[in-house]
């Protein structure tokens, strides 16, 4: 799953990476960087839809992300049979 700041929301980490590392290193064609978190979650489920539903529910119930400020993207990874 990927947790990132919603479009339009400030991204201080991405701004710092861009300003203090990328731009100062001569990569002037890079206009912006957005930072996020990647979490790989191993789930036992009957199918990929059930796995995505479990992970999405977990993220909401456990407040792994702030839905007011962050976007959540849950995608299929490797399926182990």
N, C-alpha and C positions, 0 to 999 in steps of 0.2 A: 504494500500500500504506500501511497505517496501523500504526505501532508505538506501543503504549501499555503502561503498567504494568498488570499483571494485577489483577483485582479483589481487594481485600484487601491488596494491596501498597501501601506508602506512596508518595505522589506529591508529593515536596517542591516541585516546580515548580508544580503545581496548587494546593497548599496556600498557597504564597507569593502567587500571583496572587489567590486568594480572600481571604486575610487582609489583605494589604497594599494591594490595589487595589480589589477589588469591595466587600468589606464596609465599608471606610473611605469608600467613595463613596456609601453609603446604599442599596445593593442588598441589603437584609437578608433578602429572600425567596430569594436564591440560597444554597443550602445547601452545595454542594460544586462544585469544578471539578477535572477531570482533564485533564492535559496529555498531549500525544503528538506524534508526528512524522508528517507526511504526505510521502511520497516518490512522485513521479510517474515512472514508468519506461516508456520506449518500447521495445517488444519486437517483433521480427520472428518471427512464428509462424504455423502453418497455421490455428490456431483459438484461441478464448479459453481453452479448457482447457489447451492446450499452453503458452500465454503465462503463465497463472497458475502452472503447474508449474515453468516456467523461473524465474520471479521467486521463488517459494517456495524452490526449491533454492538459488538464488543467496543469498538471505537467510540460510539455514542454513549453507551452506558458507563464506561470507565473514564470518559472525558480525556481520551488519548489526544484529542485535538479540540480546538475551540471552534465550533461551527459558525460563530459570529465573525471570526477573523480568518479562518482557514478553509481551504477546499480539501476534500478527501477524495482520493482516487484509488479504488480497489480493483486490481486487475488479476487475471489468472497468471500464475507462474507455471512452474513445472507441475504436471499432474503425475502422481505416483499411484500406480494401481495395485 
